Amino acid sequence: MDFTSIVEEKIKQSIQNGELDNLPGKGKPLPKDDLEHIPDELKMGYRILKNANILPEELQLKKEVVSLEEMIAYCEDPEQKEKYRRQLTEKQLRFQMMMEKRRMKQSSAFRTYGNKINNRMGL
């Protein structure tokens, strides 16, 4: 008997004994998976980082780029706007260097999911 069969048998027993009748969310759809756009081989690592409230470095940089772009769009002070532009350029270069170092452009997973991630982040 394999592990899956044991688990399925335990679930069936719990259902018959009524142990699953009062679970929170019973009868409601499961929440949407935030990581559905991530390749299967990366999901566990991303889930661990997410549960620890840690963004992968590339996503943190992307988040900072988006924030800087918004700050530039709404900034009226020319000096401050220029400061934000320099910071934006620095973040973008850092991101590009990181991607080249990790050879992300050569990764089939990156090619498959890169656009989906960018779209989801509004880039």
N, CA, C and O atoms as a GROMACS GRO file, in nm:
protein
  492
    1MET      N    1   0.085  -0.118   0.000
    1MET     CA    2   0.000   0.000   0.000
    1MET      C    3   0.090   0.124   0.000
    1MET      O    4   0.178   0.137   0.085
    2ASP      N    5   0.068   0.213  -0.094
    2ASP     CA    6   0.151   0.333  -0.102
    2ASP      C    7   0.095   0.445  -0.014
    2ASP      O    8  -0.016   0.436   0.039
    3PHE      N    9   0.173   0.550   0.000
    3PHE     CA   10   0.138   0.662   0.087
    3PHE      C   11   0.006   0.728   0.046
    3PHE      O   12  -0.075   0.764   0.132
    4THR      N   13  -0.016   0.743  -0.084
    4THR     CA   14  -0.139   0.806  -0.134
    4THR      C   15  -0.262   0.726  -0.092
    4THR      O   16  -0.363   0.784  -0.052
    5SER      N   17  -0.254   0.596  -0.101
    5SER     CA   18  -0.368   0.511  -0.062
    5SER      C   19  -0.396   0.523   0.087
    5SER      O   20  -0.512   0.525   0.128
    6ILE      N   21  -0.292   0.530   0.167
    6ILE     CA   22  -0.310   0.545   0.313
    6ILE      C   23  -0.380   0.677   0.344
    6ILE      O   24  -0.473   0.682   0.424
    7VAL      N   25  -0.334   0.784   0.279
    7VAL     CA   26  -0.393   0.916   0.302
    7VAL      C   27  -0.539   0.917   0.259
    7VAL      O   28  -0.625   0.965   0.333
    8GLU      N   29  -0.568   0.863   0.142
    8GLU     CA   30  -0.706   0.860   0.094
    8GLU      C   31  -0.795   0.780   0.189
    8GLU      O   32  -0.909   0.819   0.214
    9GLU      N   33  -0.745   0.670   0.241
    9GLU     CA   34  -0.822   0.587   0.335
    9GLU      C   35  -0.851   0.664   0.463
    9GLU      O   36  -0.962   0.659   0.516
   10LYS      N   37  -0.751   0.736   0.514
   10LYS     CA   38  -0.769   0.818   0.636
   10LYS      C   39  -0.873   0.928   0.613
   10LYS      O   40  -0.954   0.956   0.701
   11ILE      N   41  -0.869   0.989   0.496
   11ILE     CA   42  -0.967   1.094   0.464
   11ILE      C   43  -1.108   1.035   0.459
   11ILE      O   44  -1.202   1.094   0.513
   12LYS      N   45  -1.123   0.920   0.394
   12LYS     CA   46  -1.254   0.855   0.387
   12LYS      C   47  -1.307   0.822   0.527
   12LYS      O   48  -1.425   0.840   0.555
   13GLN      N   49  -1.219   0.772   0.614
   13GLN     CA   50  -1.260   0.740   0.751
   13GLN      C   51  -1.303   0.866   0.825
   13GLN      O   52  -1.402   0.864   0.899
   14SER      N   53  -1.230   0.974   0.807
   14SER     CA   54  -1.264   1.100   0.875
   14SER      C   55  -1.397   1.154   0.826
   14SER      O   56  -1.475   1.206   0.906
   15ILE      N   57  -1.424   1.142   0.698
   15ILE     CA   58  -1.553   1.187   0.642
   15ILE      C   59  -1.666   1.103   0.701
   15ILE      O   60  -1.768   1.157   0.741
   16GLN      N   61  -1.648   0.970   0.706
   16GLN     CA   62  -1.751   0.881   0.760
   16GLN      C   63  -1.777   0.909   0.908
   16GLN      O   64  -1.890   0.898   0.955
   17ASN      N   65  -1.671   0.944   0.982
   17ASN     CA   66  -1.686   0.972   1.126
   17ASN      C   67  -1.735   1.113   1.154
   17ASN      O   68  -1.758   1.149   1.269
   18GLY      N   69  -1.752   1.195   1.048
   18GLY     CA   70  -1.801   1.331   1.066
   18GLY      C   71  -1.696   1.429   1.118
   18GLY      O   72  -1.730   1.538   1.163
   19GLU      N   73  -1.572   1.392   1.112
   19GLU     CA   74  -1.466   1.477   1.164
   19GLU      C   75  -1.438   1.599   1.077
   19GLU      O   76  -1.372   1.693   1.120
   20LEU      N   77  -1.488   1.597   0.954
   20LEU     CA   78  -1.463   1.707   0.863
   20LEU      C   79  -1.588   1.794   0.840
   20LEU      O   80  -1.588   1.880   0.752
   21ASP      N   81  -1.693   1.771   0.919
   21ASP     CA   82  -1.819   1.842   0.898
   21ASP      C   83  -1.814   1.990   0.933
   21ASP      O   84  -1.884   2.069   0.870
   22ASN      N   85  -1.737   2.030   1.030
   22ASN     CA   86  -1.739   2.168   1.079
   22ASN      C   87  -1.611   2.245   1.046
   22ASN      O   88  -1.570   2.333   1.121
   23LEU      N   89  -1.549   2.213   0.936
   23LEU     CA   90  -1.427   2.284   0.897
   23LEU      C   91  -1.461   2.424   0.848
   23LEU      O   92  -1.564   2.443   0.782
   24PRO      N   93  -1.376   2.523   0.878
   24PRO     CA   94  -1.402   2.658   0.825
   24PRO      C   95  -1.393   2.657   0.673
   24PRO      O   96  -1.305   2.593   0.615
   25GLY      N   97  -1.485   2.727   0.609
   25GLY     CA   98  -1.484   2.735   0.463
   25GLY      C   99  -1.551   2.619   0.394
   25GLY      O  100  -1.544   2.607   0.272
   26LYS      N  101  -1.617   2.531   0.472
   26LYS     CA  102  -1.682   2.414   0.413
   26LYS      C  103  -1.788   2.460   0.312
   26LYS      O  104  -1.870   2.547   0.341
   27GLY      N  105  -1.784   2.400   0.194
   27GLY     CA  106  -1.882   2.432   0.090
   27GLY      C  107  -1.843   2.553   0.007
   27GLY      O  108  -1.915   2.588  -0.087
   28LYS      N  109  -1.733   2.616   0.039
   28LYS     CA  110  -1.687   2.733  -0.037
   28LYS      C  111  -1.571   2.692  -0.126
   28LYS      O  112  -1.499   2.597  -0.095
   29PRO      N  113  -1.552   2.764  -0.237
   29PRO     CA  114  -1.439   2.728  -0.325
   29PRO      C  115  -1.306   2.757  -0.256
   29PRO      O  116  -1.297   2.845  -0.170
   30LEU      N  117  -1.206   2.683  -0.294
   30LEU     CA  118  -1.072   2.705  -0.240
   30LEU      C  119  -1.021   2.841  -0.287
   30LEU      O  120  -1.055   2.885  -0.397
   31PRO      N  121  -0.940   2.907  -0.205
   31PRO     CA  122  -0.885   3.036  -0.250
   31PRO      C  123  -0.792   3.017  -0.369
   31PRO      O  124  -0.730   2.912  -0.384
   32LYS      N  125  -0.784   3.120  -0.453
   32LYS     CA  126  -0.699   3.114  -0.572
   32LYS      C  127  -0.553   3.106  -0.529
   32LYS      O  128  -0.510   3.175  -0.437
   33ASP      N  129  -0.478   3.022  -0.597
   33ASP     CA  130  -0.336   3.005  -0.566
   33ASP      C  131  -0.259   3.125  -0.620
   33ASP      O  132  -0.260   3.151  -0.740
   34ASP      N  133  -0.190   3.198  -0.530
   34ASP     CA  134  -0.111   3.314  -0.570
   34ASP      C  135   0.007   3.276  -0.658
   34ASP      O  136   0.059   3.360  -0.730
   35LEU      N  137   0.048   3.152  -0.651
   35LEU     CA  138   0.168   3.110  -0.723
   35LEU      C  139   0.136   3.026  -0.846
   35LEU      O  140   0.221   2.950  -0.893
   36GLU      N  141   0.015   3.038  -0.899
   36GLU     CA  142  -0.024   2.956  -1.013
   36GLU      C  143   0.059   2.988  -1.137
   36GLU      O  144   0.071   2.903  -1.226
   37HIS      N  145   0.117   3.106  -1.145
   37HIS     CA  146   0.196   3.145  -1.261
   37HIS      C  147   0.343   3.103  -1.249
   37HIS      O  148   0.420   3.123  -1.343
   38ILE      N  149   0.381   3.044  -1.136
   38ILE     CA  150   0.518   3.001  -1.112
   38ILE      C  151   0.534   2.856  -1.159
   38ILE      O  152   0.446   2.773  -1.134
   39PRO      N  153   0.643   2.823  -1.226
   39PRO     CA  154   0.665   2.684  -1.269
   39PRO      C  155   0.666   2.589  -1.148
   39PRO      O  156   0.706   2.628  -1.038
   40ASP      N  157   0.621   2.468  -1.170
   40ASP     CA  158   0.609   2.370  -1.062
   40ASP      C  159   0.739   2.350  -0.985
   40ASP      O  160   0.738   2.334  -0.863
   41GLU      N  161   0.852   2.350  -1.057
   41GLU     CA  162   0.979   2.323  -0.990
   41GLU      C  163   1.023   2.439  -0.899
   41GLU      O  164   1.113   2.422  -0.817
   42LEU      N  165   0.961   2.556  -0.914
   42LEU     CA  166   0.997   2.671  -0.831
   42LEU      C  167   0.895   2.701  -0.721
   42LEU      O  168   0.923   2.778  -0.629
   43LYS      N  169   0.778   2.640  -0.730
   43LYS     CA  170   0.669   2.674  -0.638
   43LYS      C  171   0.704   2.654  -0.491
   43LYS      O  172   0.673   2.740  -0.409
   44MET      N  173   0.766   2.543  -0.457
   44MET     CA  174   0.795   2.515  -0.316
   44MET      C  175   0.888   2.622  -0.259
   44MET      O  176   0.864   2.673  -0.149
   45GLY      N  177   0.992   2.656  -0.332
   45GLY     CA  178   1.084   2.760  -0.285
   45GLY      C  179   1.015   2.894  -0.269
   45GLY      O  180   1.036   2.962  -0.169
   46TYR      N  181   0.931   2.932  -0.366
   46TYR     CA  182   0.859   3.059  -0.356
   46TYR      C  183   0.759   3.055  -0.240
   46TYR      O  184   0.739   3.155  -0.172
   47ARG      N  185   0.695   2.939  -0.219
   47ARG     CA  186   0.598   2.928  -0.109
   47ARG      C  187   0.668   2.945   0.026
   47ARG      O  188   0.614   3.008   0.117
   48ILE      N  189   0.788   2.887   0.039
   48ILE     CA  190   0.864   2.901   0.163
   48ILE      C  191   0.898   3.049   0.186
   48ILE      O  192   0.882   3.101   0.296
   49LEU      N  193   0.946   3.115   0.080
   49LEU     CA  194   0.978   3.257   0.091
   49LEU      C  195   0.854   3.339   0.125
   49LEU      O  196   0.859   3.430   0.208
   50LYS      N  197   0.743   3.307   0.061
   50LYS     CA  198   0.618   3.381   0.087
   50LYS      C  199   0.573   3.362   0.231
   50LYS      O  200   0.534   3.459   0.296
   51ASN      N  201   0.579   3.240   0.281
   51ASN     CA  202   0.537   3.214   0.419
   51ASN      C  203   0.627   3.284   0.520
   51ASN      O  204   0.584   3.314   0.631
   52ALA      N  205   0.751   3.309   0.481
   52ALA     CA  206   0.845   3.379   0.569
   52ALA      C  207   0.839   3.530   0.545
   52ALA      O  208   0.919   3.605   0.601
   53ASN      N  209   0.743   3.575   0.463
   53ASN     CA  210   0.728   3.716   0.427
   53ASN      C  211   0.855   3.773   0.365
   53ASN      O  212   0.894   3.887   0.394
   54ILE      N  213   0.919   3.695   0.280
   54ILE     CA  214   1.041   3.737   0.212
   54ILE      C  215   1.014   3.729   0.061
   54ILE      O  216   0.970   3.627   0.010
   55LEU      N  217   1.043   3.839  -0.007
   55LEU     CA  218   1.034   3.837  -0.153
   55LEU      C  219   1.168   3.796  -0.210
   55LEU      O  220   1.272   3.835  -0.158
   56PRO      N  221   1.167   3.717  -0.317
   56PRO     CA  222   1.293   3.691  -0.386
   56PRO      C  223   1.353   3.825  -0.431
   56PRO      O  224   1.279   3.919  -0.459
   57GLU      N  225   1.484   3.832  -0.437
   57GLU     CA  226   1.550   3.959  -0.465
   57GLU      C  227   1.503   4.022  -0.596
   57GLU      O  228   1.486   4.144  -0.603
   58GLU      N  229   1.482   3.941  -0.699
   58GLU     CA  230   1.439   3.998  -0.826
   58GLU      C  231   1.300   4.059  -0.818
   58GLU      O  232   1.273   4.160  -0.882
   59LEU      N  233   1.211   3.999  -0.738
   59LEU     CA  234   1.078   4.055  -0.722
   59LEU      C  235   1.082   4.181  -0.636
   59LEU      O  236   1.006   4.275  -0.659
   60GLN      N  237   1.169   4.182  -0.536
   60GLN     CA  238   1.185   4.303  -0.454
   60GLN      C  239   1.232   4.419  -0.541
   60GLN      O  240   1.183   4.531  -0.528
   61LEU      N  241   1.328   4.392  -0.630
   61LEU     CA  242   1.376   4.497  -0.720
   61LEU      C  243   1.265   4.544  -0.814
   61LEU      O  244   1.250   4.664  -0.837
   62LYS      N  245   1.188   4.451  -0.867
   62LYS     CA  246   1.076   4.488  -0.955
   62LYS      C  247   0.976   4.576  -0.881
   62LYS      O  248   0.923   4.673  -0.936
   63LYS      N  249   0.950   4.540  -0.757
   63LYS     CA  250   0.856   4.618  -0.674
   63LYS      C  251   0.911   4.760  -0.654
   63LYS      O  252   0.835   4.858  -0.662
   64GLU      N  253   1.040   4.772  -0.627
   64GLU     CA  254   1.102   4.903  -0.609
   64GLU      C  255   1.099   4.984  -0.738
   64GLU      O  256   1.080   5.105  -0.734
   65VAL      N  257   1.118   4.918  -0.853
   65VAL     CA  258   1.112   4.986  -0.982
   65VAL      C  259   0.973   5.044  -1.004
   65VAL      O  260   0.960   5.160  -1.044
   66VAL      N  261   0.870   4.965  -0.977
   66VAL     CA  262   0.732   5.013  -0.993
   66VAL      C  263   0.706   5.133  -0.902
   66VAL      O  264   0.644   5.230  -0.946
   67SER      N  265   0.750   5.127  -0.778
   67SER     CA  266   0.731   5.238  -0.684
   67SER      C  267   0.801   5.363  -0.734
   67SER      O  268   0.744   5.472  -0.730
   68LEU      N  269   0.924   5.348  -0.780
   68LEU     CA  270   0.998   5.464  -0.830
   68LEU      C  271   0.931   5.524  -0.953
   68LEU      O  272   0.927   5.646  -0.968
   69GLU      N  273   0.880   5.440  -1.041
   69GLU     CA  274   0.810   5.491  -1.160
   69GLU      C  275   0.687   5.570  -1.120
   69GLU      O  276   0.658   5.674  -1.180
   70GLU      N  277   0.614   5.524  -1.020
   70GLU     CA  278   0.497   5.598  -0.971
   70GLU      C  279   0.539   5.730  -0.907
   70GLU      O  280   0.473   5.832  -0.927
   71MET      N  281   0.648   5.728  -0.830
   71MET     CA  282   0.694   5.850  -0.765
   71MET      C  283   0.739   5.953  -0.869
   71MET      O  284   0.715   6.072  -0.852
   72ILE      N  285   0.803   5.908  -0.976
   72ILE     CA  286   0.844   5.998  -1.084
   72ILE      C  287   0.721   6.059  -1.150
   72ILE      O  288   0.719   6.179  -1.180
   73ALA      N  289   0.620   5.978  -1.173
   73ALA     CA  290   0.499   6.025  -1.241
   73ALA      C  291   0.427   6.134  -1.161
   73ALA      O  292   0.368   6.224  -1.220
   74TYR      N  293   0.431   6.126  -1.029
   74TYR     CA  294   0.356   6.221  -0.947
   74TYR      C  295   0.441   6.331  -0.885
   74TYR      O  296   0.388   6.422  -0.821
   75CYS      N  297   0.571   6.324  -0.903
   75CYS     CA  298   0.662   6.422  -0.843
   75CYS      C  299   0.660   6.552  -0.925
   75CYS      O  300   0.668   6.548  -1.048
   76GLU      N  301   0.650   6.664  -0.856
   76GLU     CA  302   0.649   6.794  -0.924
   76GLU      C  303   0.781   6.868  -0.909
   76GLU      O  304   0.809   6.959  -0.986
   77ASP      N  305   0.862   6.833  -0.812
   77ASP     CA  306   0.990   6.897  -0.788
   77ASP      C  307   1.094   6.839  -0.886
   77ASP      O  308   1.122   6.720  -0.880
   78PRO      N  309   1.151   6.921  -0.975
   78PRO     CA  310   1.246   6.870  -1.075
   78PRO      C  311   1.370   6.804  -1.014
   78PRO      O  312   1.417   6.703  -1.066
   79GLU      N  313   1.421   6.858  -0.906
   79GLU     CA  314   1.539   6.798  -0.842
   79GLU      C  315   1.507   6.661  -0.784
   79GLU      O  316   1.584   6.566  -0.800
   80GLN      N  317   1.394   6.653  -0.717
   80GLN     CA  318   1.353   6.525  -0.658
   80GLN      C  319   1.323   6.422  -0.768
   80GLN      O  320   1.355   6.304  -0.754
   81LYS      N  321   1.261   6.470  -0.876
   81LYS     CA  322   1.229   6.383  -0.989
   81LYS      C  323   1.358   6.324  -1.048
   81LYS      O  324   1.362   6.206  -1.083
   82GLU      N  325   1.461   6.407  -1.060
   82GLU     CA  326   1.589   6.360  -1.113
   82GLU      C  327   1.652   6.257  -1.019
   82GLU      O  328   1.712   6.159  -1.064
   83LYS      N  329   1.639   6.280  -0.891
   83LYS     CA  330   1.690   6.185  -0.791
   83LYS      C  331   1.621   6.049  -0.807
   83LYS      O  332   1.686   5.945  -0.804
   84TYR      N  333   1.490   6.052  -0.823
   84TYR     CA  334   1.414   5.928  -0.844
   84TYR      C  335   1.455   5.860  -0.974
   84TYR      O  336   1.463   5.737  -0.978
   85ARG      N  337   1.482   5.937  -1.080
   85ARG     CA  338   1.524   5.878  -1.207
   85ARG      C  339   1.658   5.806  -1.193
   85ARG      O  340   1.677   5.697  -1.247
   86ARG      N  341   1.751   5.867  -1.120
   86ARG     CA  342   1.881   5.802  -1.098
   86ARG      C  343   1.863   5.672  -1.020
   86ARG      O  344   1.924   5.571  -1.052
   87GLN      N  345   1.778   5.676  -0.918
   87GLN     CA  346   1.752   5.554  -0.839
   87GLN      C  347   1.687   5.447  -0.927
   87GLN      O  348   1.720   5.329  -0.916
   88LEU      N  349   1.596   5.490  -1.014
   88LEU     CA  350   1.529   5.396  -1.104
   88LEU      C  351   1.629   5.330  -1.198
   88LEU      O  352   1.627   5.209  -1.217
   89THR      N  353   1.717   5.409  -1.256
   89THR     CA  354   1.819   5.356  -1.346
   89THR      C  355   1.907   5.256  -1.274
   89THR      O  356   1.940   5.150  -1.328
   90GLU      N  357   1.946   5.290  -1.152
   90GLU     CA  358   2.030   5.200  -1.071
   90GLU      C  359   1.959   5.068  -1.046
   90GLU      O  360   2.019   4.961  -1.061
   91LYS      N  361   1.833   5.074  -1.008
   91LYS     CA  362   1.756   4.950  -0.981
   91LYS      C  363   1.741   4.866  -1.108
   91LYS      O  364   1.754   4.744  -1.104
   92GLN      N  365   1.713   4.932  -1.221
   92GLN     CA  366   1.695   4.860  -1.346
   92GLN      C  367   1.825   4.791  -1.389
   92GLN      O  368   1.824   4.676  -1.433
   93LEU      N  369   1.937   4.861  -1.375
   93LEU     CA  370   2.066   4.801  -1.408
   93LEU      C  371   2.098   4.683  -1.317
   93LEU      O  372   2.146   4.579  -1.362
   94ARG      N  373   2.071   4.701  -1.190
   94ARG     CA  374   2.095   4.593  -1.093
   94ARG      C  375   2.011   4.470  -1.128
   94ARG      O  376   2.059   4.358  -1.121
   95PHE      N  377   1.886   4.494  -1.166
   95PHE     CA  378   1.798   4.384  -1.203
   95PHE      C  379   1.850   4.313  -1.328
   95PHE      O  380   1.855   4.190  -1.332
   96GLN      N  381   1.890   4.391  -1.429
   96GLN     CA  382   1.941   4.331  -1.552
   96GLN      C  383   2.067   4.249  -1.527
   96GLN      O  384   2.083   4.140  -1.581
   97MET      N  385   2.157   4.303  -1.444
   97MET     CA  386   2.279   4.229  -1.411
   97MET      C  387   2.247   4.100  -1.336
   97MET      O  388   2.310   3.997  -1.360
   98MET      N  389   2.150   4.105  -1.247
   98MET     CA  390   2.111   3.987  -1.172
   98MET      C  391   2.055   3.880  -1.266
   98MET      O  392   2.086   3.762  -1.252
   99MET      N  393   1.972   3.923  -1.360
   99MET     CA  394   1.912   3.829  -1.454
   99MET      C  395   2.019   3.767  -1.544
   99MET      O  396   2.015   3.648  -1.574
  100GLU      N  397   2.114   3.848  -1.588
  100GLU     CA  398   2.222   3.794  -1.670
  100GLU      C  399   2.308   3.696  -1.592
  100GLU      O  400   2.346   3.590  -1.642
  101LYS      N  401   2.338   3.732  -1.467
  101LYS     CA  402   2.419   3.644  -1.383
  101LYS      C  403   2.350   3.510  -1.361
  101LYS      O  404   2.414   3.406  -1.362
  102ARG      N  405   2.221   3.514  -1.342
  102ARG     CA  406   2.145   3.391  -1.319
  102ARG      C  407   2.105   3.323  -1.449
  102ARG      O  408   2.045   3.215  -1.448
  103ARG      N  409   2.138   3.385  -1.559
  103ARG     CA  410   2.105   3.333  -1.692
  103ARG      C  411   1.956   3.306  -1.707
  103ARG      O  412   1.914   3.206  -1.765
  104MET      N  413   1.878   3.398  -1.652
  104MET     CA  414   1.734   3.381  -1.654
  104MET      C  415   1.678   3.382  -1.796
  104MET      O  416   1.582   3.310  -1.825
  105LYS      N  417   1.736   3.461  -1.884
  105LYS     CA  418   1.685   3.470  -2.021
  105LYS      C  419   1.697   3.336  -2.092
  105LYS      O  420   1.622   3.309  -2.186
  106GLN      N  421   1.791   3.252  -2.049
  106GLN     CA  422   1.810   3.121  -2.111
  106GLN      C  423   1.720   3.016  -2.048
  106GLN      O  424   1.707   2.905  -2.100
  107SER      N  425   1.658   3.049  -1.938
  107SER     CA  426   1.572   2.954  -1.867
  107SER      C  427   1.439   2.939  -1.938
  107SER      O  428   1.374   3.038  -1.971
  108SER      N  429   1.399   2.816  -1.963
  108SER     CA  430   1.270   2.794  -2.029
  108SER      C  431   1.156   2.840  -1.940
  108SER      O  432   1.054   2.888  -1.989
  109ALA      N  433   1.172   2.824  -1.809
  109ALA     CA  434   1.068   2.868  -1.716
  109ALA      C  435   1.054   3.020  -1.722
  109ALA      O  436   0.942   3.072  -1.721
  110PHE      N  437   1.165   3.091  -1.729
  110PHE     CA  438   1.160   3.237  -1.737
  110PHE      C  439   1.092   3.281  -1.865
  110PHE      O  440   1.007   3.370  -1.864
  111ARG      N  441   1.128   3.219  -1.976
  111ARG     CA  442   1.065   3.255  -2.103
  111ARG      C  443   0.916   3.228  -2.099
  111ARG      O  444   0.836   3.306  -2.151
  112THR      N  445   0.878   3.118  -2.037
  112THR     CA  446   0.736   3.080  -2.032
  112THR      C  447   0.656   3.172  -1.942
  112THR      O  448   0.545   3.212  -1.976
  113TYR      N  449   0.713   3.206  -1.826
  113TYR     CA  450   0.636   3.278  -1.726
  113TYR      C  451   0.678   3.423  -1.704
  113TYR      O  452   0.611   3.495  -1.631
  114GLY      N  453   0.786   3.467  -1.767
  114GLY     CA  454   0.834   3.604  -1.748
  114GLY      C  455   0.730   3.709  -1.781
  114GLY      O  456   0.709   3.802  -1.704
  115ASN      N  457   0.664   3.695  -1.896
  115ASN     CA  458   0.562   3.792  -1.936
  115ASN      C  459   0.442   3.789  -1.842
  115ASN      O  460   0.386   3.894  -1.810
  116LYS      N  461   0.403   3.672  -1.797
  116LYS     CA  462   0.290   3.661  -1.705
  116LYS      C  463   0.320   3.732  -1.573
  116LYS      O  464   0.235   3.801  -1.517
  117ILE      N  465   0.443   3.715  -1.524
  117ILE     CA  466   0.483   3.780  -1.399
  117ILE      C  467   0.485   3.931  -1.417
  117ILE      O  468   0.434   4.004  -1.332
  118ASN      N  469   0.544   3.978  -1.527
  118ASN     CA  470   0.547   4.122  -1.554
  118ASN      C  471   0.407   4.180  -1.566
  118ASN      O  472   0.381   4.288  -1.514
  119ASN      N  473   0.318   4.111  -1.634
  119ASN     CA  474   0.180   4.158  -1.648
  119ASN      C  475   0.110   4.166  -1.513
  119ASN      O  476   0.037   4.260  -1.485
  120ARG      N  477   0.134   4.065  -1.431
  120ARG     CA  478   0.069   4.062  -1.300
  120ARG      C  479   0.120   4.176  -1.210
  120ARG      O  480   0.046   4.228  -1.126
  121MET      N  481   0.247   4.213  -1.229
  121MET     CA  482   0.304   4.322  -1.150
  121MET      C  483   0.278   4.458  -1.215
  121MET      O  484   0.318   4.561  -1.160
  122GLY      N  485   0.213   4.458  -1.330
  122GLY     CA  486   0.181   4.583  -1.395
  122GLY      C  487   0.298   4.646  -1.469
  122GLY      O  488   0.304   4.768  -1.485
  123LEU      N  489   0.391   4.563  -1.512
  123LEU     CA  490   0.509   4.616  -1.582
  123LEU      C  491   0.494   4.605  -1.732
  123LEU      O  492   0.584   4.644  -1.806
   0.00000   0.00000   0.00000
